[in-house]
Structures are given as structure tokens and as C-alpha cells.
Amino acid sequence: MVMSEALTDLRRAAATIAPHLRRTPILRSSIDTVDGPREVVFKLEYLQLGGCFKVRGSLWATLHARARGELSDAGVLVASGGNAAIGAAWAARIAGVPCAVVVPENAPVVKVETLRGLGATVHLVGRRYQDAADAAVELAASSGALLLHAYDLPDVVTGAGTIGLELAEDVPGPLTTVACVGGGGLLAGLAAALRPGDRAIGAEPVGASCLHQALAAGEPVTVELDSVAADSLGATRVGDICWNAVAGNPAVESVTVTDDDLIAARRMLWDSHRILVEHGTAAALAAVTTGAVPVHEGSTLCVVLCGANTGLGI
């Protein structure tokens, strides 16, 4: 019953946001791994509006709130290290409402410039995501804006899960889908879209592994961040929605990679495919190249390349 309701929500979200977004393509290819070449399907989600999957969740949350009469002229507000803010800014533009974002002071310049170019009001607060999140709650309360969340809001997770529906339509047979994990919104959304025989694998850098450490502890824990990918995978605690979707779910696995691994995978993807992604996104690819993702016979391996808001230097 729960799964049926989740799929109904996913399909409703997909039907609502699809006219406004890009249907990102897949690319079938082969990549070198420590165990030899592996066939893979890339989901090119970095081609989405805003260069990242985040607009899916923000747009569904915004349009769903409007349908419920909960979207005011104050528009939307979100705290984010960058990509969720860009997604919210695009969603606000599509919905025709203002957008304010709160980002850490050390957010990548390329992302801050993108936000301002989209017309968002940018507030730089603190050094970590939680600092920005606390400030966003106060700003939303005073402004009346719809407070979005980077990863731990049901509509945001549902919007992200529409990627799983598209993969199921585009790739026949059981799927093993690998995606990077920050606060876990993408992985939770993919988990909601799983069919019998499908699997989802969340990949994290060792130094930004809030899900992996939560699973080891048996409950969500606050973690320290020490990774080159912390700008995009900067959550210090896994979201409740992801935790509830993953803990005890045999169809969802968690793996970690080192910063050296993901940097090498990012370079390899550029050298072999001329695809440039963020360090955080490369964690998903590194999970495959290092052999951390086991081979599941009869299952097609898919890697979600979810974000490319990064500079040219690699």
C-alpha cells in the first residue's frame, strides 16, 4: 500500500513537472574499472535546467504548494550549498514568483553567480549548510515565503524520484542505479521508484558520509566533513526521509570512496567522454570504477550523473 501510494505520487509529480523541464537522455557506454571494463548506462541529469537534478524537487514542491493554495507572493526560500538553491531559483522562475536563497559563505563562486543571474536574492551566511538552514527558517518565518529544503521534504524527494521513473521507461529489465548521497533526497526518491528486482546504491566520499555512518551506528548521527566534494555533498546528518527509506531496505546499499578515487573518476570521465561533472557527482562513478558496486547478474548498471555546476579546472 505504501509503495503504491509512493508510485502514485511519483507519477503525479512527473506529469506536472515534465512540461517545464528537460527529459534528460541516457548514454550507453563502457568504462574501465579495477575489475575490467563494465557496461554502464549514464543518466545525463547534469543536462537538466540549472545543471543539476535539484530543479525537479523544487518545481514539484512549488507547483504542488500553489495547487494547495500555500504559495504566496513572497515566493520560495531555500538554504543550500548551491545546487538546491539553483533548482529553487529555476522553479521560482517557472512558477513566476520570487526566490531567496541562503548559502554558506564558502559556496562555489560559479554557483553564487548562477543564482544571481537567475534573479535570486542571495544571502551568504556561515560556513556550513546548517548555518544557512537555521537562517533560512528565520527568514521564511518573517517573509512568508514557502520554505523549501535541499533534501528532506516529501515533495522534494518525490520530484527527485521522477528520475527513477524515466530510467525504468528508458532501460528495460532490472536496474542497479548508483547515485551520490548528500542529505539523501536523491537516493530516497530513487528508492521510491524501485520495482521488484531493482536496486539502488548510494555512494559517498569517506569524508562526507552521513548515510554510511548512520547505517554503521544504527541511527542518524552528526558527522564531520573533510572532502573535496563537501561543497555539494555537505550535509552533516542524513535526512529523516532518506533514513526511513534506506534503513532495513535490502534493495538499497551504501558504499564509500576516497577523495582520490572520485577525483580520478572525474578525470577519467572527462578524458574518455568529455563529460565534466562535480566532484560530488563523481562519487557515484568512483563507486563503480573502484569495484565498490558489486556485479548483479541480469541487472543493468546505471549511474546518475546528477550535477555539473563546476569550473573547468579538473
Beta strands, then each sheet from edge to edge (+ up, - down):
strand 1: 26-33
strand 2: 36-43
strand 3: 76-79
strand 4: 99-103
strand 5: 121-124
strand 6: 146-147
strand 7: 175-180
strand 8: 199-205
strand 9: 252-257
strand 10: 300-304
sheet 1: 1+ 2- 10- 7- 8- 9-
sheet 2: 5+ 4+ 3+ 6+
end
